[in-house]
Amino acid sequence: MKRWITFLFIFYAVLSAAVAQNKPTRFDVWGQVLDANTHGILSGVKVSLLSQDSVCIGTVTSFDNGITNNNYQIGNVPGSGNYILHLEKKGYTSIYKNVTLKYHKSRRPTVILDAIPMHREMVRKLKEVKVTATLVKMVMKKDTVVFNADAFQLAEGSMLDQLVARLPGVELRGNGQIYVNGRFVSSLLLNGEDFFKGDPSIALQNLPAYTVNQIKVYEKQSDRDKAMGLEKRGEQPLVMDVNLKKQYSVGWMANVDAGGGIEDRYSAKLFGLRFSPRTRLTVYGNLNNITDLSSPDGNGNWNSNVNPVGTIDRHSGGIDLLLQDKEKKIKTTHSLSVVHNKEDIDMNQNSTTFFQSGNVYQRKEWNTQQEKWYVKFNNSFQYIPRYGFYFTVSPYVNYSKEEYDSWTRSADMEANISERYKGEALDSLFSPTASREYTKNLINKLRSWEDEKKSFLSGGANFYLAFRPKKFNRDFLEVSGGYQYMDYDYANKYRYEMSYWNKGNNTGNERKTKYYMDNYRNSSFNYRATYSLLSSFERHYLNIPFEYSFIYNHRNSERPFYDITDSTLWAHEVDQLSSLRGSLTQYMDWTNSFFSKNETYTHIPKLVVYYAWKDHKNEDKLWVQAELPVNIVQENLDYRRNVVDTAMNRRTAFFNPRLFMIYYPDENNRQYNQLKFDYRYNSWAQNLTYKINYMDTSNPLEVWMTNPNLPDSHSHFVGFDYNWGIPEKQLRVFFYSNYTYRMNSLCQSMTYDAATGIRTYRPETVNGNWYYYGGFNTVAPIDKKRWFYFSNFTDWTYSHNVDYLSLNNQSSIRNIVYKATVKESLRLDFRKDKLFLGLRGNFYWTNAKGKNISTINTFDYSYGLNGNWELPAGFGLSGDLMMYSRRGLETNQLNTDEFLCNLHLSKSVLKGKLVFMLDGFDIFNQLSNIRYNINAQGQTETYYNVVQRYAMLRVVYKFNREPKKK
C-alpha cells in the first residue's frame, strides 16, 4: 500500500513538472459583481484593477455566463501587494475598493475576491417610447445560447413544452427528456434554480409559455465547483434555464385553465407562482381525461413527452418551495408531487419467431384496467458559508401503489393467415364454432385473467461535503455518502385456460388458478472520499483526484407460489389471499417458490486525471479526462428453492477505464466549433442466481432455466462528435457517431416446442453483437431577414444482432439479423409579424435481413403543416394538418394512411387576461398508435388504443400581481 501511495505522488509530481516548464510570475484575479437589491449576477460592469498610484493594471467587463460565482477575470497581475478595484456601470453607483492580493506560485495562481454588491442610482422615470423591430430568435452570449421566447408564435393556452419544441436544434423525447443539438439536457431550471428537480415534465406541461422571456442553454458549473473557487474546465452538465418575464419574476401570478367537451371530456389546470428575491413558491394541479401527455409537439411528432399507451384519466398536483438567505449562503428546496392515474389499455399484437424450418406466428390481445398512485417528496439543504466550504444534505421519500385487472387471449400458429379485420383470428378461435382455416394451423391457445396489486416505498438521505484547506487555494477534500431503504410488495392471482392442438385436433386442455407474492426489502449505504490535487499554470491546468468509494447492499427476497386450483380459495380476491398466508402453505408450489438473502460489498478505488491546455483567453484549447477505476465486488448469496438450499460467494474485480477529450479549434467560436472523443471499456459479471441449478415453470407457456457456466461480459464504446457553426449567421451543424462492440453478451437462448408452443429460455453468452449509431442535424436561417428557418435531424443505425434459437430440442442455432434504420425529420418555419407557418416532414425506414428471414422493409412517414395566426380583435387561429402513413408491416390492417387535423380558435378579452378557446382534436378520427420492433429472434407489430376525437371549450384566466414599489 505504501508503494502504491508513493507511486501516485511521484506520478503527480512528474505531471506537474511536465506542465510547469515556464512557471508564471503573474497571476489572475477572479471575482463576482451582484445587484445589491436582487443579489443576481450583474453583467456589463467595467472592472479595473489599479495600482496604489492609480496606474491601470487591467480592465475587463463582467459577464453573465449562465449562473456562475465568478463573472469577471483580470489576468497578468504582476505580483502580490495592495491594489485598488474600480467598478462602474451606467445606472449604478461607482465603487472604489482597496484589495490586498497574495499568491503562492503554481499552488495559488488565482486569487478569488469576495462578491461586491452594486447599488442602483436614483433616476427619474421618463415617458416610454414604443419601438417596433423584428424579433431575433436566437443569439450567442459567450458560451450561452439565448432564445427569445416572444419570437416564437404560439397558440393561446400553450405550455412550455410547445415553446421548447419550436426552438431551433432542440428535440423533445420520451419522459420529458430534452436534447439540444444531440446533447442531453441534464436539468431544467427556472430563473437559474432547480425546479421540481428530477422531473422536467412538470414544468413542460404546466408552466404557461406566455410567462417566459428567454430560454438559455449553457454548461452550468456545479455549486460545489463554484464554492471551491474552481476554474470552469472541461465539459460541464448542459442545462436549459427558463427565465421569466420581469412581471412574473416578482410578486404573484396564476394561470387557470378549465374546459369541457363532448364524450364527457374535461380538462383543468392550475399553475400558481410567487417570486421574491429570496423565495419561490410554486403550486400546480392538472386534472383531465384526454391523456393530455399525448399532445402533438408542433413538429409532426406525437407522444413526444412520455409516449403513453392507452387512455389515461390523470389527476396530478404538487408544490415546490425555494428559500435562501440574502447572501445565498443557505438554500433549501422542498418539492411534493402527487399523481393518480386511471388507465385503460387495449393491445393487439402480431409477432413472428424466426426458424430455419418455418416461422411461428402469434396473435395476442391484452386488456388492462389500471389504477396508480405516486407520491414524491424531495428536500435539499445547501450551506456555503464561504469560499472553500460546501455542504448539502438531501432527504427524500417516494411511495407508489398500483392495481391491475387484466385479461389476455393468445394463439400460436404454424402459418401467417390473412385477417379481414384486426383480431379476426382470435375472435374465431375463441368462439364455439372456430373456423377450420385457423384450427388446422393452431399450436395452442391461451385465455387468462390476472388481478395484481403492488406497492413500493423508498426513502433515504444523501449528503455531500467539500472542504478546501486555507493554506492552499486549490486542493480540496470531498466526502459524500447516503442511506437508502426500499420495501416492495407484489401479489398476483392468475387464472388461465390452455388448450393444445395438432393439425386441427385438440390434444389436451389445462385449467389452473395460481397465486403468488413477490416481495423484497432492500437497504444500502455508501460513502466516498476524494482528495484532489490541483495545479494551474499560464497555459496548463492539472487536477488529479484520488478517490475511494464503498457501497453496501442487503436484500431479502421471497416469492411464495401457490396452486389453488383444487381449493376453495380460487374465488378469493387478492387482498383476501394476502391475509390468508397461513392457510395457503398446504398449496405451496415448491418448484416455483424461492427465498433468498443477498449481500454485496463494493470497493472502488479510482484515479482520475484532468488536464487542460489553455488558449490565450484562459479557456480550454484541449481538455483530457482519464478515469481509472477498479471495481472490486464481494457477493454473498443464501438461496432456498425446492430441494435447493445453498450458500455461495463470489469475488470479482474489473478495470473499467474511460478516456474523454474535447478540442476547440477556434478560441473565438468555442460553442460552435468543437470536437469530442469518448472511449469506455466495461466489464461485469452475470447474475449470481444463474449459478444455481433450477427450472422455473410458473408461466404456462414459458420455462426459464439457469446456466452456471456463464463467463463475464465486456464491451467497448467509441464515440465521436463534431460541432461546427457560424454564430453571426446562426448556422449550426452537429455530427455524432458511436460504435459499441460486446463480448460474451448475455442472451436468452430460446427453444420452441412445436407440439405445445412452450418456449424454454436458457441464458447463454454470445459474441458478435455490435451496434453503430450516427447522425447529424443542422439549424440555419435561409434569408437575410430571418423570416425562414430550416432545420433537420438525421439519425441512422446499423446493428449486428446475434442470438440462439432451437426447435423441438434440437441443437441451438446461432441466428444473426442485420438491422439498419434511417430517421429523418425536416422543419421549415416562417414567421412574419403575427403569422407563423411550419412545414414538417418525417421519415423512418427499417431494413432487416438474415439467414432465417426474408428481407423486411418498413416505412413510417408523415408530412404536413402547422401554424398560428393572431387575428384582429383578440382572435387567434392555430392548427395542425398532418398525414401519417405506414408501409411494409406484415399485418395489412396496420399499413394505413391517417390524416390528423387539430384546430384551435381563441378569443382574448380584458387585455388578454381572459381567453376563450375552442379545441378540435383529431377531427376526422384517424389517430392510432402502432409500434414495430425486430431482433435476432423475431419481430412484433403492436397496436394500442388512443384517445378518440373530441371538441372542447376552454376558458383561461391569467392573474398577475406585482409588489408595491417602496
NUVO-274032 format. One record per residue (C-alpha): x, y, z; residue in one letter. Coordinates in pm, whole numbers, plus 50000, padded with zeros to 5 digits. Layout:
XYZA
...
END
This chain:
500005000050000M
502865024050084K
504435017049745R
501145024549576W
500755057949757I
504395066849682T
503835058849316F
500745081349296L
502555111149444F
505545105749215I
503115103548922F
501515136449023Y
504865153449069A
506065142248726V
502915155148559L
503135187948746S
506725192248639A
505845184048281A
503295212048255V
505275237148462A
508065243748215Q
507525281348231N
506215289348575K
504375322448573P
505455352048777T
501985366748729R
498565355048839F
494815360448779D
492145377648987V
488595364148982W
485525379749133G
481815384949129Q
479595415649091V
476005414549218L
472965436949211D
472595448549573A
468805445849560N
468205412949376T
471575396449459H
471615384449097G
474655382948870I
475375417548725L
476835418448374S
478215447848177G
480195462048470V
483535477948379K
486035463448631V
489505478948652S
492455469148871L
494665498548962L
497965501149140S
498275523049453Q
499325552349231D
496245546649006S
498105530248717V
495705506748536C
496845470148550I
493905456348351G
490255463148261T
487525437748182V
483725437148155T
481685414248378S
479585388348200F
476575366248263D
477665331548160N
474595313648281G
474715313248660I
478275314048789T
480005326949101N
482875343948919N
481745367448643N
484935386848578Y
488615377148541Q
491615400248534I
494825384048412G
498565391048434N
498585407448777V
502315414848830P
502615402249189G
501395403049548S
500575436649701G
497945463249764N
495685473849474Y
492535493949403I
489485478449238L
487275502449040H
483745491848930L
481415512948716E
478165506948526K
475535530648391K
472635533248635G
474755521748931Y
476915539849186T
480625535749104S
482835517849359I
486495521549456Y
487675493249683K
491125486349833N
492205449749800V
495275430149910T
496355402549670L
498615373349754K
499575342249561Y
501665310649612H
503395301649284K
501675273349093S
499735262549401R
497945296349417R
497915311349065P
494435326149107T
493145349649376V
489375349349432I
487785380449577L
484565382649775D
481375392549592A
480845430249554I
477265444049553P
476485474949343M
473565498349424H
471315514049164R
471305551849124E
468055570649188M
466765580748844V
463725599148716R
461395577948504K
460775593448162L
457855587447929K
458225554447747E
458745553647372V
457505523047186K
459985508546937V
458925481946688T
461585458846544A
461965423846408T
462395399346695L
465585378746689V
465035342146771K
468485332746892M
471745349946991V
475065338647138M
476435354447457K
479845339447519K
479115302047558D
475385306747619T
472675302247355V
469785326147428V
466355320847272F
463875349747271N
460505334447363A
458495362947207D
459995354846866A
458115321646857F
454445324046765Q
452355300646983L
448655293947026A
446845307747329E
446985283147618G
450325268347512S
452585254347781M
456375253747799L
456625220947604D
455135237747294Q
457715265547316L
460685242347373V
459635220547076A
459845251346848R
463415260746945L
465925255346662P
468105224746724G
466015212647020V
464285178547045E
461705166847299L
461925129347355R
460295103847584G
459665111347954N
460245148547903G
463885144147802Q
465325174347618I
468185172847367Y
469945203147221V
471965195946906N
472015159147002G
473205165447358R
471125156247663F
469935184647889V
470605173248245S
468445198948426S
465565222548354L
465975254148564L
463625282848642L
465435316348674N
468675297548741G
467365274649016E
466245238349017D
462525233648958F
460895201049069F
464355185749036K
464415152648853G
461045157648681D
461245182448389P
457835171248262S
456145191048544I
457475224048410A
456995213648046L
453335205148094Q
452265231848347N
454315263848303L
452435287848069P
454545297847770A
453425334347783Y
455335339348111T
458715331247952V
461115358847848N
464205339147746Q
465425303447741I
469165299747793K
471175268547715V
474635266247868Y
477035244048058E
476415250548426K
479255248548670Q
478165229848982S
477575248149309D
480365226849456R
482875238849197D
481835274949244K
482105272149623A
485565257149586M
486565285449352G
487465260749079L
488045271148724E
485295261748481K
487125234548289R
486095205348072G
482565195647980E
480005206548240Q
476385194348257P
474195211047994L
471165229048139V
468155247348000M
467405278248206D
463895292648165V
463925329848251N
460535345148325L
459465379748220K
460075406648478K
456425410048579Q
456265372748659Y
459615371648844S
458355391749138V
455025390549317G
452205366349240W
450995350848917M
448415324148842A
447075306848534N
443755288248548V
442655267248251D
439365247848257A
437305231447987G
434645205947898G
433825188047577G
431835161447402I
432035124847511E
432345137347872D
435845150247809R
437255175048062Y
440495193148138S
441515216248422A
444895231448503K
446125254648774L
449585269848793F
450495294849065G
453845311349128L
455115335349392R
458535350749347F
460675373049566S
464435379249559P
464985351249813R
461945328349781T
459925309849520R
456675291249578L
455035270749303T
451725252449309V
450235232849022Y
447305209848952G
446255190548642N
443035170648603L
441925156248269N
440645125548088N
442125133847747I
445565117947802T
446975152847761D
450535139647768L
449895128347410S
449565163647273S
451495169746949P
454795188346977D
454285210546673G
456815191446462N
454565163846338G
455685140646617N
453145125146853W
453575114647215N
456805134047238S
456865137147617N
456195103647779V
454915082447489N
451885068147673P
449765038947561V
446015035847602G
443795062547754T
444545079348085I
442405098148338D
445085118048514R
444895137748838H
448165153648947S
449355182049162G
452315194349355G
454125221849540I
457715234149514D
459365257849764L
462745275249741L
464185295550033L
467555312750058Q
469145339750267D
470215373750141K
473835363450079E
472765329949927K
474855311050178K
471905289450285I
469455274950037K
466715249450093T
464355233649840T
461285212249902H
459035196149644S
455985173949676L
454175158649379S
451175135349373V
449815116549071V
446695094949041H
446095077348708N
443285055348582K
444425037948266E
442605016748008D
444894998547765I
443844976647471D
446684959447289M
446674938546972N
449994922446883Q
451184901346592N
454584885146633S
456814862046432T
459554839246568T
462204830346311F
463184793646250F
465004777045961Q
462314750345919S
459454775445930G
458374805346136N
455884805246421V
453194832146425Y
451404845046732Q
448274866346772R
447724882547109K
445154905747269E
445554921647609W
443294944847803N
444094960048139T
442364984248374Q
444955000948593Q
444835024748885E
448065040549008K
449135064349285W
452575080949303Y
453915103949575V
457355120249566K
458765142049844F
462265156149786N
464225180250004N
467605196749986S
469595218250228F
472695236150100Q
475185255850310Y
478065276450166I
479405299150444P
482495309550248R
484675301049954Y
486275267550016G
483375251250202F
480295233950061Y
477755211650232F
474445197050120T
472055170550250V
469075156850055S
466445135250228P
463615120350021Y
460595097150037V
458805080549745N
455685059149752Y
453665041849481S
450675018849473K
449315001549163E
446384978549090E
445774959048768Y
442774939448641D
443684923048310S
442694896248063W
444654880747778T
443984857547491R
446624844647252S
447264817846994A
450364802846826D
450014791546465M
452164774746202E
451014797845922A
450514835245888N
446854836645793I
445444868645648S
442714885545853E
439884907145723R
439974928546035Y
442284932446334K
441624904346582G
439614881946348E
441744850746414A
441324852846791L
437604860446765D
437174828746561S
439424806146770L
437714815347097F
434194812046960S
432174779346992P
432364774746612T
436034781246537A
436954782946167S
438764752446028R
441094776245845E
442534786846180Y
442364754446383T
444254734046122K
447294756546179N
446784760746553L
449514750146800I
447964763247122N
445564789147253K
445524805847593L
442974826847778R
443944841848115S
442754866348382W
445024884648625E
444424905148937D
447564923049057E
448434946849338K
451814961649422K
453254988649642S
456695004149666F
458175025749940L
461645040649930S
463365066450143G
466765078450241G
469165107350251A
472385117350076N
475005142050195F
478005158850037Y
480815178850196L
483685196550019A
486415214950206F
489495233950091R
492315239850341P
493075276850382K
496785272850321K
496095261149966F
493915279049715N
493045248049515R
493505214149681D
490315202249847F
488745172250017L
485345157249935E
483295133450148V
479865120550048S
477525092750142G
473965081550177G
471475056150300Y
468515041150115Q
465725017750215Y
463255000849977M
460184980050053D
458384962749763Y
455274940849787D
453554923849495Y
450604899849484A
449124882649177N
446194859049124K
446484842748783Y
443774820948626R
444174805348282Y
442694780748036E
445094764047793M
444424740347504S
446934722847276Y
446274714746910W
447874694546630N
446664695646267K
443204707246370G
442774682646658N
442594692047026N
445314671447200T
444924683947558G
443484710147792N
444644726048114E
442884749048360R
444704763848660K
444414791248922T
447624802749083K
448564828949338Y
451964842549423Y
453714870849601M
456984887449508D
458434908049792N
461784922749884Y
463334945250147R
466464963450046N
468794985650248S
472055000950134S
474545027350231F
477555042250060N
480335066750120Y
483025082249908R
486155102049988A
488205121749737T
491285143349769Y
492075165049469S
495505178949390L
495335208949156L
497915229348974S
497265257448728S
499845274848513F
499795300948242E
498955276047965R
498245243848156H
495805230748414Y
496115198048605L
493745181948854N
494325146948995I
491625134049231P
492335102649435F
489015086349515E
487725057049716Y
484085045549726S
482345018749926F
478805005549869I
476984980250085Y
473684964949976N
471494939950162H
468354924550012R
465884898650142N
463614884949869S
460844859449859E
458364845749608R
455964820549764P
453974804349481F
450654786049533Y
448494763749315D
444934769149445I
443084753049153T
441564724849359D
440834745349670S
438004768349770T
440474797349775L
440414802849400W
437344825449433A
439004848949686H
440224883749592E
443934892249602V
443574912749922D
441884883450094Q
444544858649982L
447314881250114S
445834878450464S
445464840450446L
449114831550410R
448994805650688G
446134787050517S
447954787950183L
451004768050297T
449464734350207Q
449064745949846Y
452684757449810M
454294750349471D
457834744649598W
459304741849248T
458434777949170N
458864793149517S
462104807949641F
463584826849938F
466924844849919S
469264868050106K
471914887149917N
474744909250045E
477054929049821T
480214947849922Y
481644970449651T
485014988049679H
486035012649405I
489495028349424P
489745053549143K
492385076448998L
491275104948771V
493425128548568V
492005161348435Y
494285181248207Y
493625213348012A
495825231147761W
494715267547775K
494355292747496D
495235329647515H
491855337447676K
492485312947960N
489835289447815E
490335252747730D
492035245947399K
492275208847475L
490575190347756W
491625154947854V
489835134248117Q
491145099648208A
489295078148462E
490935046948604L
488555028648843P
488814993148973V
485504977349080N
486034950849349I
482804932649439V
482174906649708Q
478784888949680E
477214865449935N
474024846749842L
471834824350056D
469184808149833Y
466404782749901R
464184767749631R
462534733149634N
465354708449713V
467984735449662V
469344751449978D
472674766949903T
475044794550006A
477624807849766M
480184835549745N
481844853449458R
484604879349438R
485244898549118T
487504927249017A
487104947248697F
489084975848548F
486704999448365N
488715028548223P
487445058548029R
489185084647812L
487335116347716F
488735145747515M
487445178747377I
489335200447128Y
488355236347048Y
489965246746713P
488745282946728D
489125301547057E
486715328646933N
484005303546848N
484085276747117R
480395268447137Q
480105264546760Y
483405247346687N
484495216946889Q
485455180446854L
484785153547114K
486165118547157F
484945093247413D
486185057747479Y
484895034147751R
485664998447842Y
483324979948079N
483244945248229S
480634928948450W
479674895248593A
476364877648528Q
473624874648790N
474814851949069L
471494832649074T
472304818948728Y
474854796348901K
472064778149089I
470574748748906N
466774751848888Y
463874754148642M
461014779248671D
457644768148525T
455404794648682S
454244806748337N
452274780148145P
453874789647812L
457384798047933E
460084777848109V
463134795748249W
466374777648321M
469754787448464T
473334782548346N
476214780848599P
478934783748332N
478444819148207L
481634839548151P
481904876648228D
480724901947970S
482774930447824H
482064959947598S
483964986547406H
482375020147330F
483865046547098V
482125079747032G
482975109746817F
481115143146793D
481835173346578Y
480115206946622N
480575235046370W
478815267746305G
478895305046239I
477265323746530P
476615356546349E
474685337546080K
473005314346333Q
474205284946124L
475005252746305R
475885217046205V
476295188946457F
477585154246367F
477685124746607Y
478765088746574S
479405059746811N
480175022846798Y
479614995847063T
481044960747050Y
480074934747309R
481944903247403M
480174874647582N
476914893547556S
474154877847762L
471184864347565C
468274841247641Q
468584811147410S
465074800747317M
463854765347237T
460364762447092Y
458264730847134D
456154729046817A
453764703846977A
452764725847273T
454004760947189G
456014762447511I
459164783947494R
462134773647707T
464724800247780Y
468284793947896R
470874821447949P
473864819647718E
476654842947616T
477374850447254V
479974870547063N
479354891946758G
476834917446885N
477754952446774W
475884984946715Y
476665016146516Y
474745048546568Y
475255081546394G
473555112546269G
473675149646218F
471435179646250N
471575214446103T
469925247146200V
470065278345985A
468045308545866P
467745308645488I
467015345545421D
468635378045530K
465605390045725K
465455356345903R
461795350745837W
462575314945730F
464385289145942Y
465365254345827F
466415225446047S
466835188046012N
467535158546242F
469025127746077T
469765095246261D
470965061746132W
471765028746299T
473234995846192Y
473234966146426S
474544930746410H
472184911046639N
473214875746741V
471074851546942D
470364814246976Y
467224795946862L
466214759346870S
463154739846756L
461964707946933N
465104703547149N
467454703346852Q
470904718746886S
470754756746927S
471354775746606I
473264808246603R
470844832746446N
472014866146304I
469844895446197V
471314926146030Y
469194956746104K
469524991745959A
467365022146033T
467275057545896V
465265085146060K
464845119545906E
462955149746040S
462715182045838L
461375215545955R
460875247945765L
459465276645972D
458185310245852F
457405338846086R
456455374345992K
454635398346219D
451685378746363K
451785348746130L
453655316146183F
453655286745939L
455685254745962G
456205227145708L
457005192845855R
458335160745711G
459315128945898N
460615096045761F
461595063745936Y
462865033245745W
463754999245891T
465554972345694N
466244937745839A
467654906345682K
469164873645797G
469674837445713K
466324826045852N
464154855245745I
463044872245428S
464244907945385T
461974931745575I
461444968245482N
459074990045683T
458365026845632F
456785052845860D
456475087545712Y
454475118845780S
454155152945625Y
452065183945671G
451995218345823L
451125236946139N
450595273346204G
449375301546421N
447825334546321W
446995363846550E
443835379146407L
442345413346480P
440025419646775A
441865394947000G
441145363946791F
443715337046724G
443715306446498L
446125277246508S
446185241346394G
448005210346272D
447385192045946L
449465160145916M
449325128245712M
450745097445888Y
451495067045671S
452885032045731R
454045006345478R
455734972345489G
454144958545806L
453274921645791E
449694928545904T
447894946345620N
445404962945856Q
448314982646006L
449524996645670N
447405027945689T
447175064645593D
445865086745873E
445025123445821F
445275141646152L
443625175346187C
443645196346505N
442215231646517L
442315257846791H
440345290446794L
440815316447070S
439395350047171K
441125372747426S
439335399147633V
440205421447929L
443605430047781K
444455393147741G
443675383348100K
440675362247997L
440815338647699V
438065316847549F
439225287447337M
437615260747122L
439715229547053D
439055203146792G
441205172046838F
441635145946562D
438625159946380I
438495131446125F
439025104346391N
442135089946227Q
444765087346503L
446295053846603S
449325041346796N
451385013946628I
454875002046721R
457324978946549Y
460364960146678N
462734933746539I
465714914446682N
467564881946619A
464694860346748Q
461734876746577G
459594907046506Q
456504922546667T
453834946646546E
451774961846827T
448634983146817Y
447375003347117Y
444145022547169N
444255060647180V
442025089647277V
439215093847024Q
438335126946863R
436675153847068Y
435775190647076A
436305211147390M
435505246347506L
438115260647744R
438465292347947V
441825305948066V
442245333148327Y
445645349748380K
446335367348708F
449425387448795N
450155409549093R
453465427649135E
454575440149477P
454015476449559K
457015498249494K
458525513249807K
END
